[in-house]
Amino acid sequence: MNHTVDGAWAAKPKLREFARRADAMPTTVGVSRHVFATIPLPVGIELNLKLEGLTPGGSIKDKAAKEMLEAAISSGAITSGSIILESTSGNLGIALARRCAELGLPFHAVIDPNASLDAVGAMRAAGADITLVDKPDAQGGFLGTRLEKVHELCARDARYYWTDQYGNPANPRAHEKTTAPEIADSFEHIDSIYIGFGTGGTGSGVGRFMKRHRPNTKIIAIDAEGSVTFGGKPGKRHIPGLGTSQRPTNCDVTVIDDLQMVSEADAIVACRWLAKRRGLLLGGSTGSVIAGTVQHRRRRMTDQAAVCVGISPDSGEKYLSTIFNDRWVLEHFGSDPIVRGASEELEV
Ligand SMILES: Cc1ncc(COP(=O)(O)O)c(C=O)c1O
């Protein structure tokens, strides 16, 4: 990004300081570029799990936040007087909050009851304002209600700049520019990439790159049961990250070769198994990717020793009071995921 401090920027000291900060934004999102954990799975393959939780913001959303803010600063849509606004269940909020703190911009997050307390605490620590909406929308999720609140705030105050992760092309572009080439650099040949879909930014960006540069690599979308993104029946979901109650504009179905829906109970089993048996504390959507890979390969792919990559969007610390907490699991899912998570069902 290139912001000169000439012209409009130089006219006012506040703008000049903002331009200087924007220029100096550290490229901290590059640290996890080539870190993969190799997990043998009981379907004849090893899943090479790209650990995106190793960024300073703790998730893959650091990349989308950086690209969306840089694009809007470059176009002039964000100025030093802007308030950055986003509807977020946690990770993008943390990523935007810390980027905005670096830039000296205020950040306002609209969250729902599925956001983890730790994620909200991290946003607050970086100075974010938080608005909670708790009325489910017509599909039983909260996306519709969160977006209503965003539109209301934008109509009320022209200083708001909504990053719009569900429709902003800079979100998938971040992954086309970073996540996808990082994966391609690490493996000469890849049979399948398993990617969880929330906004669709990660999957669509990685998919577009692979269709151009690795056309034989299959993109397998993982979504949560209860999500309507791929036309499923709406249902209650408790784990943030995957799934929507409205299909997002950023979900490019043309780059998806196959779809695997995963229950939240199976995602919890995989998370707890990974922690107990592999010592890896990873987030809920990583559990969905692991469970989804096993289920998809059992259903569709019988070739052994295929090269498979999965994306792990975040680490597990934010889920200690939910997925890794027996009381929370018992309350929402019963004892089955606890028993299965301690069993050998995912052992090779
Ligand atoms: C933990 C986690 N997993 C997966 C996703 C989905 O990624 P995307 O929105 O790029 O589809 C998100 C998005 O917020 C997330 O926070």
The ligand as a Tripos MOL2 file, in Angstrom:
@<TRIPOS>MOLECULE
LIG
   16    16     1     0     0
SMALL
NO_CHARGES

@<TRIPOS>ATOM
      1 C1        -13.3270  -19.6860   13.5110 C.3       1 LIG1
      2 C2        -13.7770  -19.4080   12.1180 C.ar      1 LIG1
      3 N1        -13.8120  -20.4080   11.2570 N.ar      1 LIG1
      4 C3        -14.2250  -20.2350    9.9900 C.ar      1 LIG1
      5 C4        -14.6340  -19.0140    9.5410 C.ar      1 LIG1
      6 C5        -15.1360  -18.8880    8.1300 C.3       1 LIG1
      7 O1        -14.2770  -18.1850    7.3050 O.3       1 LIG1
      8 P1        -14.8690  -17.3360    6.1020 P.3       1 LIG1
      9 O2        -15.6900  -16.2450    6.7020 O.co2     1 LIG1
     10 O3        -13.6580  -16.8150    5.3980 O.co2     1 LIG1
     11 O4        -15.7070  -18.2350    5.2720 O.co2     1 LIG1
     12 C6        -14.6090  -17.9440   10.4100 C.ar      1 LIG1
     13 C7        -15.0840  -16.6460    9.9930 C.2       1 LIG1
     14 O5        -15.3150  -15.7700   10.7880 O.2       1 LIG1
     15 C8        -14.1610  -18.1290   11.7370 C.ar      1 LIG1
     16 O6        -14.1310  -17.1310   12.6190 O.3       1 LIG1
@<TRIPOS>BOND
     1     1     2 1
     2     2     3 ar
     3     2    15 ar
     4     3     4 ar
     5     4     5 ar
     6     5     6 1
     7     5    12 ar
     8     6     7 1
     9     7     8 1
    10     8     9 2
    11     8    10 1
    12     8    11 1
    13    12    13 1
    14    12    15 ar
    15    13    14 2
    16    15    16 1
@<TRIPOS>SUBSTRUCTURE
     1 LIG1         1 GROUP 0 **** ****
